[in-house]
Structures are given as C-alpha cells and as structure tokens.
Amino acid sequence: MSAPSATSPAITVPRPGAVVALLKPITWFPPMWAYACGTVSVGAVGIDRLPYIIGGIILAGPLVCGGSQAINDWFDRHVDAINEPDRVIPSGRMPGRWGLYIALIWTALSLALGALLGTWVLVATVIGLILAWAYSMPPLRLKQNGWWGNGACGFAYESLPWMTAAAAALGALPPGPILAVALLYGLGAHGIMTINDFKAIEGDRQMGVRTLPVQLGARRAALVASLVMAVPQAIVVAILFSLAMPWHAAAIAVLVLVQAVAMVRFVGNPLKYDVWFSAIGVGLYVTGMMIAAFALRAATLPTV
C-alpha cells in the first residue's frame, strides 16, 4: 500500500470564507449608511416601494461595494503579494483567476438588480460600476492619483448610494435639494479618503501611488483634507437654512465647529493624529449626514 501524499491537493474553487474575505463586508457600511440617509431624506413612502428599498440596500452594500473590493484586490494582486501577502488572492485562498471571475459576476449581478429597481437606479449602478473599474483597472487606475481616486471613492461611497436610495424609494429622479446634499457629502468624503492615506505615505511613495500626502506633504495634505470636509458641510448648512430648517442646520453647524477644533490638532501633527481625527471627524461627519436627511424629509422640496 502506497503512503498518502504529503501535500494537499491544489485548491481550484474558492471556499465560501475566501469569497467573503474578498468582498470585505466591513467596507459595506459607508454606502449602506448613505443609502439609509437617502431613504430617510425622501420622507414617507408607500409599502409598495419596500422591496425596492431592500433591494437597493443589497445593491449598495454586498453587490456594488463588494464587487468593487474584488475588482481592487484583483488588480492589486501583484502589489499585495509584496506588501500584504496574507490577503486572499496572493495567499492562494482565492485560486487562479477566480478573483477576476467574482468581480465580473458581481458586476453582472449589480446590473441585473439595478435594472429591476428602475431606470434611475440602473443609471446610478452603471456609474458606480464604471468608477469601481476605473479606480483599479489600468490604464485609468484612478487610485494612482489622490485627487481623482479619492474623488471617485467619495462619490461612489456617499453620493451615489444616497441618490440611488432616493430614486428607489420614489421611483423617480429625486428633488434638486436631495441631489445637491448627496453630491456635497460625496465631495466632503474626498477629505475622509485622504485621511486614510496618511498611514502608508512611505509605501505609497515607493510604489508610485501619488496620494495627496505624497504629492503635497503631510501638513498641506491635512489642511486640504480638512477644508474639503468642512466646506461642503457649510454649504449643506446654508441649504437647510434656505429650506427653513434652522434647527437641523444649527445642529450640523455645531458638528462642523467641533470638527474644526479637531482639525486644528490634526493639521498641527497629521502623522500623529490621523487615526484620532478619523475616529472623531468621520463620526461627526456621518452624524451630520443623517441630520441633513431628516431635515430634507421634513422640508417642502422643490422638484428638479
């Protein structure tokens, strides 16, 4: 009788745990939170729209966001093999070209569900998927430049889910103020994405990734990130005052002032306080998003 082989058979199909690791459920929160804000912002909707709202939550988080993680990991697999070899693709837990196959499957599923949820949801889905592929895939690879890459992420993670939720709930293009607030919070998220870039300045510089901290230096990038976060929120405050929602506007203004105090400390020493500011500033930022959503829900909104 021959001895059993000392080596395990090669993995040819990914295990469920590897697929989950590739899709990174922890990253689904930002678009799902933005989707919740979008649903709240349109006010009461009929029970007939409930399947569209639930379908949109699945679309924003597990499908579009999850698919974007698969896309990113596939096109980063060579870099990850050097910097993060334990990730699911370079470690071999995601065998062969399955990372690409899952990215393509999730793209197709996203388009199919988007089409079922209506024309405007499908349009938003197509835009989100184009950004997801352009962010990671050559030759565009928007992530190589912090101005473009962070803008694409902010728009895809905050603006699009908000607008998609509103469209799914209404079955139509949302009113102008909802679109404006959604766009502003997506713009401000550019600054949030920049904060995340401080943790890997040296590695990004060596790999040719031109994040804002690499391009501008730590202190100037921190100042830009702070301004990009603060200015859109200030405009949201002005919009809510114009809609006769002074208490909601005042609440967001207070949150912005608290962020501004934290920003002073962050800009003074960004390499020391980036994680601290991310915890405080981002928490206040997303709280303001929901306050704005409730304000829009209560206001009488002009249509586009």
SEVEXNU-487749 format. One record per residue (C-alpha): residue number from 0; residue in one letter; chain; x, y negated, z. Coordinates in Angstrom, 3 decimals, padded with zeros to 6 digits. Last residue first. Example, Ala and Ser with C-alpha at 12.3 -4.5 7.8 and 13.67 -1.06 7.14 Angstrom:
[1, 'S', 'A', [013.670, 001.060, 007.140]]
[0, 'A', 'A', [012.300, 004.500, 007.800]]
END
This chain:
[303, 'V', 'A', [-035.789, -069.466, -010.397]]
[302, 'T', 'A', [-038.542, -069.458, -007.778]]
[301, 'P', 'A', [-038.825, -071.984, -004.965]]
[300, 'L', 'A', [-038.700, -070.396, -001.516]]
[299, 'T', 'A', [-041.045, -071.088, 001.363]]
[298, 'A', 'A', [-038.859, -070.197, 004.302]]
[297, 'A', 'A', [-039.387, -067.390, 006.819]]
[296, 'R', 'A', [-037.565, -064.658, 004.905]]
[295, 'L', 'A', [-034.842, -067.102, 003.882]]
[294, 'A', 'A', [-034.190, -067.858, 007.553]]
[293, 'F', 'A', [-034.190, -064.153, 008.405]]
[292, 'A', 'A', [-031.548, -063.561, 005.724]]
[291, 'A', 'A', [-029.474, -066.504, 006.943]]
[290, 'I', 'A', [-029.448, -065.015, 010.452]]
[289, 'M', 'A', [-028.376, -061.685, 008.916]]
[288, 'M', 'A', [-025.458, -063.269, 007.089]]
[287, 'G', 'A', [-024.463, -065.262, 010.159]]
[286, 'T', 'A', [-023.957, -062.027, 012.067]]
[285, 'V', 'A', [-021.780, -060.846, 009.174]]
[284, 'Y', 'A', [-019.486, -063.848, 009.623]]
[283, 'L', 'A', [-019.357, -063.665, 013.418]]
[282, 'G', 'A', [-018.165, -060.050, 013.272]]
[281, 'V', 'A', [-015.734, -060.878, 010.470]]
[280, 'G', 'A', [-014.164, -063.684, 012.484]]
[279, 'I', 'A', [-013.716, -061.814, 015.740]]
[278, 'A', 'A', [-012.362, -058.446, 014.606]]
[277, 'S', 'A', [-010.515, -059.907, 011.610]]
[276, 'F', 'A', [-009.033, -062.625, 013.818]]
[275, 'W', 'A', [-007.516, -060.081, 016.187]]
[274, 'V', 'A', [-006.228, -057.952, 013.303]]
[273, 'D', 'A', [-004.578, -060.977, 011.669]]
[272, 'Y', 'A', [-003.267, -062.436, 014.951]]
[271, 'K', 'A', [000.415, -061.578, 014.962]]
[270, 'L', 'A', [001.177, -061.822, 011.254]]
[269, 'P', 'A', [-001.093, -064.857, 010.956]]
[268, 'N', 'A', [000.682, -066.980, 013.570]]
[267, 'G', 'A', [-000.611, -070.573, 013.558]]
[266, 'V', 'A', [-003.163, -069.756, 010.858]]
[265, 'F', 'A', [-004.795, -067.183, 013.147]]
[264, 'R', 'A', [-004.905, -069.493, 016.164]]
[263, 'V', 'A', [-006.540, -072.269, 014.169]]
[262, 'M', 'A', [-008.871, -069.723, 012.549]]
[261, 'A', 'A', [-010.190, -068.660, 015.970]]
[260, 'V', 'A', [-011.394, -072.216, 016.611]]
[259, 'A', 'A', [-012.881, -072.330, 013.122]]
[258, 'Q', 'A', [-014.699, -069.041, 013.712]]
[257, 'V', 'A', [-016.368, -070.563, 016.765]]
[256, 'L', 'A', [-017.380, -073.550, 014.641]]
[255, 'V', 'A', [-018.747, -071.245, 011.933]]
[254, 'L', 'A', [-020.865, -069.366, 014.474]]
[253, 'V', 'A', [-022.228, -072.675, 015.773]]
[252, 'A', 'A', [-023.117, -073.727, 012.219]]
[251, 'I', 'A', [-024.901, -070.381, 011.719]]
[250, 'A', 'A', [-027.121, -071.103, 014.726]]
[249, 'A', 'A', [-027.736, -074.675, 013.555]]
[248, 'A', 'A', [-028.901, -073.486, 010.142]]
[247, 'H', 'A', [-031.270, -070.971, 011.739]]
[246, 'W', 'A', [-032.652, -073.706, 013.955]]
[245, 'P', 'A', [-032.917, -076.224, 011.107]]
[244, 'M', 'A', [-034.883, -074.053, 008.612]]
[243, 'A', 'A', [-036.497, -076.839, 006.594]]
[242, 'L', 'A', [-035.306, -075.422, 003.243]]
[241, 'S', 'A', [-032.782, -078.265, 002.880]]
[240, 'F', 'A', [-031.401, -077.400, 006.321]]
[239, 'L', 'A', [-031.023, -073.792, 005.143]]
[238, 'I', 'A', [-029.107, -074.905, 002.054]]
[237, 'A', 'A', [-026.774, -077.096, 004.133]]
[236, 'V', 'A', [-025.971, -074.205, 006.480]]
[235, 'V', 'A', [-025.306, -071.972, 003.449]]
[234, 'I', 'A', [-022.883, -074.646, 002.176]]
[233, 'A', 'A', [-021.025, -074.511, 005.497]]
[232, 'Q', 'A', [-020.858, -070.725, 005.181]]
[231, 'P', 'A', [-019.340, -071.088, 001.707]]
[230, 'V', 'A', [-016.680, -073.470, 003.122]]
[229, 'A', 'A', [-015.623, -071.351, 006.113]]
[228, 'M', 'A', [-014.520, -068.049, 004.563]]
[227, 'V', 'A', [-012.563, -069.575, 001.676]]
[226, 'L', 'A', [-011.071, -072.085, 004.103]]
[225, 'S', 'A', [-009.847, -069.366, 006.441]]
[224, 'A', 'A', [-008.435, -067.233, 003.635]]
[223, 'V', 'A', [-006.608, -070.258, 002.175]]
[222, 'L', 'A', [-005.099, -071.116, 005.557]]
[221, 'A', 'A', [-004.030, -067.522, 006.144]]
[220, 'A', 'A', [-002.476, -067.401, 002.677]]
[219, 'R', 'A', [-000.533, -070.583, 003.449]]
[218, 'R', 'A', [000.756, -069.079, 006.691]]
[217, 'A', 'A', [001.707, -065.656, 005.335]]
[216, 'G', 'A', [003.441, -066.641, 002.114]]
[215, 'L', 'A', [001.660, -067.791, -001.008]]
[214, 'Q', 'A', [002.107, -064.961, -003.501]]
[213, 'V', 'A', [002.776, -062.074, -001.112]]
[212, 'P', 'A', [000.192, -063.244, 001.432]]
[211, 'L', 'A', [-002.216, -063.773, -001.502]]
[210, 'T', 'A', [-001.780, -060.213, -002.740]]
[209, 'R', 'A', [000.509, -059.698, -005.720]]
[208, 'V', 'A', [000.998, -055.924, -005.699]]
[207, 'G', 'A', [004.466, -055.371, -007.160]]
[206, 'M', 'A', [005.162, -052.189, -005.186]]
[205, 'Q', 'A', [007.939, -053.765, -003.110]]
[204, 'R', 'A', [005.855, -056.861, -002.371]]
[203, 'D', 'A', [002.858, -054.723, -001.455]]
[202, 'G', 'A', [004.960, -052.682, 000.970]]
[201, 'E', 'A', [006.360, -055.811, 002.587]]
[200, 'I', 'A', [002.983, -057.516, 002.930]]
[199, 'A', 'A', [001.083, -054.474, 004.197]]
[198, 'K', 'A', [-000.886, -055.600, 007.272]]
[197, 'F', 'A', [-001.538, -059.086, 005.928]]
[196, 'D', 'A', [-003.751, -057.817, 003.103]]
[195, 'N', 'A', [-006.816, -057.207, 005.288]]
[194, 'I', 'A', [-007.081, -060.934, 005.942]]
[193, 'T', 'A', [-007.273, -061.476, 002.179]]
[192, 'M', 'A', [-010.353, -059.261, 001.958]]
[191, 'I', 'A', [-012.071, -061.433, 004.554]]
[190, 'G', 'A', [-011.211, -064.537, 002.557]]
[189, 'H', 'A', [-012.799, -063.108, -000.579]]
[188, 'A', 'A', [-015.802, -062.348, 001.650]]
[187, 'G', 'A', [-016.593, -066.063, 001.511]]
[186, 'L', 'A', [-017.390, -065.743, -002.180]]
[185, 'G', 'A', [-019.736, -062.829, -001.516]]
[184, 'Y', 'A', [-021.443, -064.869, 001.198]]
[183, 'L', 'A', [-021.898, -067.717, -001.270]]
[182, 'L', 'A', [-023.290, -065.467, -004.005]]
[181, 'A', 'A', [-025.907, -063.998, -001.668]]
[180, 'V', 'A', [-026.864, -067.481, -000.473]]
[179, 'A', 'A', [-027.343, -068.689, -004.061]]
[178, 'L', 'A', [-029.312, -065.627, -005.173]]
[177, 'I', 'A', [-031.643, -065.950, -002.190]]
[176, 'P', 'A', [-032.068, -069.683, -002.841]]
[175, 'G', 'A', [-032.948, -069.030, -006.508]]
[174, 'P', 'A', [-035.795, -066.581, -005.966]]
[173, 'P', 'A', [-035.164, -062.853, -006.561]]
[172, 'L', 'A', [-035.469, -061.320, -010.054]]
[171, 'A', 'A', [-038.328, -058.802, -009.966]]
[170, 'G', 'A', [-039.472, -055.536, -008.351]]
[169, 'L', 'A', [-039.646, -057.443, -005.094]]
[168, 'A', 'A', [-037.945, -054.931, -002.791]]
[167, 'A', 'A', [-035.562, -053.610, -005.442]]
[166, 'A', 'A', [-034.686, -057.133, -006.588]]
[165, 'A', 'A', [-033.995, -058.269, -003.026]]
[164, 'A', 'A', [-031.914, -055.180, -002.369]]
[163, 'T', 'A', [-029.928, -055.644, -005.574]]
[162, 'M', 'A', [-029.259, -059.300, -004.763]]
[161, 'W', 'A', [-027.868, -058.410, -001.336]]
[160, 'P', 'A', [-025.953, -055.403, -002.697]]
[159, 'L', 'A', [-024.435, -057.587, -005.458]]
[158, 'S', 'A', [-023.347, -060.476, -003.257]]
[157, 'E', 'A', [-021.658, -058.587, -000.394]]
[156, 'Y', 'A', [-019.475, -055.637, -001.432]]
[155, 'A', 'A', [-019.304, -056.230, -005.202]]
[154, 'F', 'A', [-018.790, -059.993, -004.964]]
[153, 'G', 'A', [-016.246, -059.733, -002.183]]
[152, 'C', 'A', [-014.427, -056.883, -003.901]]
[151, 'A', 'A', [-014.201, -058.663, -007.257]]
[150, 'G', 'A', [-012.967, -061.837, -005.577]]
[149, 'N', 'A', [-010.384, -059.883, -003.615]]
[148, 'G', 'A', [-009.063, -058.346, -006.818]]
[147, 'W', 'A', [-009.003, -061.545, -008.853]]
[146, 'W', 'A', [-007.166, -063.856, -006.472]]
[145, 'G', 'A', [-005.193, -061.069, -004.805]]
[144, 'N', 'A', [-003.610, -059.850, -008.031]]
[143, 'Q', 'A', [-002.735, -056.178, -008.551]]
[142, 'K', 'A', [-006.224, -055.258, -007.351]]
[141, 'L', 'A', [-007.612, -056.419, -010.688]]
[140, 'R', 'A', [-006.290, -053.309, -012.428]]
[139, 'L', 'A', [-007.006, -054.728, -015.909]]
[138, 'P', 'A', [-004.881, -052.261, -017.901]]
[137, 'P', 'A', [-005.259, -050.077, -015.961]]
[136, 'M', 'A', [-008.001, -048.847, -013.635]]
[135, 'S', 'A', [-008.420, -049.987, -010.032]]
[134, 'Y', 'A', [-010.440, -053.207, -009.894]]
[133, 'A', 'A', [-011.731, -052.834, -013.451]]
[132, 'W', 'A', [-013.397, -049.523, -012.550]]
[131, 'A', 'A', [-015.181, -050.924, -009.499]]
[130, 'L', 'A', [-015.978, -054.207, -011.252]]
[129, 'I', 'A', [-017.668, -052.374, -014.134]]
[128, 'L', 'A', [-019.533, -050.256, -011.589]]
[127, 'G', 'A', [-020.870, -053.296, -009.752]]
[126, 'I', 'A', [-021.957, -054.997, -012.984]]
[125, 'V', 'A', [-023.769, -051.848, -014.149]]
[124, 'T', 'A', [-025.484, -051.489, -010.781]]
[123, 'A', 'A', [-026.619, -055.130, -010.791]]
[122, 'V', 'A', [-028.163, -054.668, -014.242]]
[121, 'L', 'A', [-029.806, -051.417, -013.104]]
[120, 'V', 'A', [-031.283, -053.173, -010.088]]
[119, 'W', 'A', [-032.637, -055.893, -012.353]]
[118, 'T', 'A', [-034.250, -053.379, -014.707]]
[117, 'G', 'A', [-035.858, -051.137, -012.112]]
[116, 'L', 'A', [-035.157, -048.599, -009.396]]
[115, 'L', 'A', [-035.087, -045.575, -011.713]]
[114, 'A', 'A', [-032.355, -047.172, -013.838]]
[113, 'G', 'A', [-030.222, -047.761, -010.749]]
[112, 'L', 'A', [-030.655, -044.110, -009.787]]
[111, 'A', 'A', [-029.350, -042.931, -013.155]]
[110, 'L', 'A', [-026.535, -045.482, -013.256]]
[109, 'S', 'A', [-025.349, -044.502, -009.786]]
[108, 'L', 'A', [-025.497, -040.801, -010.644]]
[107, 'A', 'A', [-023.375, -041.407, -013.758]]
[106, 'T', 'A', [-020.765, -043.371, -011.806]]
[105, 'W', 'A', [-020.756, -040.713, -009.070]]
[104, 'I', 'A', [-020.067, -038.030, -011.692]]
[103, 'L', 'A', [-017.256, -040.083, -013.244]]
[102, 'A', 'A', [-015.539, -040.737, -009.896]]
[101, 'I', 'A', [-016.059, -037.083, -008.966]]
[100, 'Y', 'A', [-014.361, -035.959, -012.188]]
[99, 'L', 'A', [-011.468, -038.360, -011.642]]
[98, 'G', 'A', [-010.747, -036.974, -008.158]]
[97, 'W', 'A', [-011.312, -033.471, -009.525]]
[96, 'R', 'A', [-008.370, -033.823, -011.898]]
[95, 'G', 'A', [-006.340, -031.046, -010.307]]
[94, 'P', 'A', [-007.095, -030.370, -006.668]]
[93, 'M', 'A', [-008.583, -032.644, -003.985]]
[92, 'R', 'A', [-007.057, -031.108, -000.847]]
[91, 'G', 'A', [-003.708, -031.341, -002.634]]
[90, 'S', 'A', [-002.161, -033.817, -000.190]]
[89, 'P', 'A', [-001.762, -036.363, -003.000]]
[88, 'I', 'A', [-005.551, -036.383, -003.579]]
[87, 'V', 'A', [-006.949, -036.348, -000.010]]
[86, 'R', 'A', [-004.566, -038.809, 001.566]]
[85, 'D', 'A', [-001.793, -037.276, 003.635]]
[84, 'P', 'A', [000.868, -038.504, 001.222]]
[83, 'E', 'A', [000.213, -042.147, 002.160]]
[82, 'N', 'A', [003.109, -044.285, 000.878]]
[81, 'I', 'A', [004.797, -042.068, -001.704]]
[80, 'A', 'A', [001.982, -039.813, -002.919]]
[79, 'D', 'A', [-000.322, -042.785, -002.344]]
[78, 'V', 'A', [001.481, -044.696, -005.109]]
[77, 'H', 'A', [000.969, -041.815, -007.536]]
[76, 'R', 'A', [-002.667, -041.282, -006.501]]
[75, 'D', 'A', [-003.635, -044.945, -006.779]]
[74, 'F', 'A', [-005.721, -044.461, -009.950]]
[73, 'W', 'A', [-007.580, -041.541, -008.413]]
[72, 'D', 'A', [-007.915, -043.161, -004.993]]
[71, 'N', 'A', [-009.474, -046.309, -006.448]]
[70, 'I', 'A', [-012.006, -044.440, -008.557]]
[69, 'A', 'A', [-012.995, -042.214, -005.629]]
[68, 'Q', 'A', [-013.425, -045.265, -003.401]]
[67, 'S', 'A', [-015.519, -046.974, -006.080]]
[66, 'G', 'A', [-017.748, -043.901, -006.211]]
[65, 'G', 'A', [-018.444, -044.150, -002.514]]
[64, 'C', 'A', [-019.332, -047.824, -002.882]]
[63, 'V', 'A', [-021.617, -047.189, -005.854]]
[62, 'L', 'A', [-023.111, -043.890, -004.628]]
[61, 'P', 'A', [-022.954, -043.470, -000.846]]
[60, 'G', 'A', [-023.503, -047.143, 000.019]]
[59, 'A', 'A', [-025.303, -049.365, -002.486]]
[58, 'L', 'A', [-027.248, -046.624, -004.299]]
[57, 'I', 'A', [-028.362, -044.819, -001.155]]
[56, 'I', 'A', [-029.577, -048.120, 000.278]]
[55, 'G', 'A', [-031.260, -048.879, -003.043]]
[54, 'G', 'A', [-033.163, -045.613, -002.998]]
[53, 'I', 'A', [-034.469, -046.443, 000.457]]
[52, 'I', 'A', [-035.628, -049.871, -000.742]]
[51, 'Y', 'A', [-037.152, -048.460, -003.930]]
[50, 'P', 'A', [-038.978, -045.752, -001.980]]
[49, 'L', 'A', [-040.374, -048.488, 000.326]]
[48, 'R', 'A', [-041.742, -050.650, -002.512]]
[47, 'D', 'A', [-045.196, -049.056, -002.410]]
[46, 'I', 'A', [-045.395, -049.887, 001.292]]
[45, 'G', 'A', [-045.692, -053.514, 000.278]]
[44, 'V', 'A', [-043.031, -056.068, 001.076]]
[43, 'A', 'A', [-042.747, -058.519, 003.957]]
[42, 'G', 'A', [-039.929, -061.019, 003.638]]
[41, 'V', 'A', [-037.444, -061.337, 000.766]]
[40, 'S', 'A', [-034.466, -062.052, 003.029]]
[39, 'V', 'A', [-034.840, -058.884, 005.111]]
[38, 'T', 'A', [-034.182, -056.639, 002.108]]
[37, 'G', 'A', [-031.175, -058.685, 001.052]]
[36, 'C', 'A', [-029.744, -058.628, 004.558]]
[35, 'A', 'A', [-030.131, -054.848, 004.682]]
[34, 'Y', 'A', [-028.305, -054.606, 001.357]]
[33, 'A', 'A', [-025.513, -056.768, 002.752]]
[32, 'W', 'A', [-025.259, -054.367, 005.695]]
[31, 'M', 'A', [-025.230, -051.417, 003.249]]
[30, 'P', 'A', [-022.536, -053.133, 001.180]]
[29, 'P', 'A', [-020.354, -053.703, 004.269]]
[28, 'F', 'A', [-021.062, -050.301, 005.952]]
[27, 'W', 'A', [-020.096, -047.968, 003.088]]
[26, 'T', 'A', [-016.383, -048.115, 003.848]]
[25, 'I', 'A', [-016.674, -045.679, 006.785]]
[24, 'P', 'A', [-018.203, -043.122, 004.394]]
[23, 'K', 'A', [-014.837, -042.631, 002.641]]
[22, 'L', 'A', [-015.820, -041.048, -000.740]]
[21, 'L', 'A', [-012.556, -039.077, -000.956]]
[20, 'A', 'A', [-012.868, -037.808, 002.617]]
[19, 'V', 'A', [-016.428, -036.659, 001.898]]
[18, 'V', 'A', [-015.203, -034.759, -001.177]]
[17, 'A', 'A', [-012.403, -033.174, 000.849]]
[16, 'G', 'A', [-014.854, -032.032, 003.518]]
[15, 'P', 'A', [-017.073, -030.468, 000.869]]
[14, 'R', 'A', [-014.176, -028.307, -000.417]]
[13, 'P', 'A', [-012.603, -029.223, -003.724]]
[12, 'V', 'A', [-012.513, -026.591, -006.494]]
[11, 'T', 'A', [-009.254, -025.041, -007.749]]
[10, 'I', 'A', [-007.400, -024.478, -004.468]]
[9, 'A', 'A', [-004.376, -022.270, -005.072]]
[8, 'P', 'A', [-004.460, -018.907, -003.345]]
[7, 'S', 'A', [-002.619, -018.801, -000.030]]
[6, 'T', 'A', [000.985, -017.616, 000.006]]
[5, 'A', 'A', [002.406, -014.705, 001.955]]
[4, 'S', 'A', [000.706, -012.182, -000.295]]
[3, 'P', 'A', [-000.506, -009.080, 001.459]]
[2, 'A', 'A', [001.934, -006.108, 001.545]]
[1, 'S', 'A', [001.434, -003.375, -001.021]]
[0, 'M', 'A', [000.000, 000.000, 000.000]]
END
